[in-house]
């Protein structure tokens, strides 16, 4: 198994394997500590995202859709302060990144995903 310890010559960290999860049902919950989540249900998916713990500070979570659906991720009062939802626009490849910080999720990039 690969280790995330940087190579002493280049400083590059081997990040494999990435902790990932696929949600292929109408409802689901993102498991704590995942780094990549693929939304693949043929219909719109309603997903719950819990608050990150303090020991997760700095963790980046990427969520991407492999289907053209308007998915909704709910994390009540946990997104950029008091926001509750992330809503996908309905195209394949819609995605976002979230960074765990102080028991909240801060948005990074948003590709056809809105915060509400």
Buried (B, 14 or more C-beta within 10 A) or exposed (E): EEEEEEEEEEEEEEEEEEBEBEBEEEEBEBEBBBBBBBBBBEEBBBBEBEBBEEEBEEBEBBBBBBBEBBBBBBBEEBBEEEBBBBBBBBBEEBBBBBBBBEEBBBBEEBBBBEBE
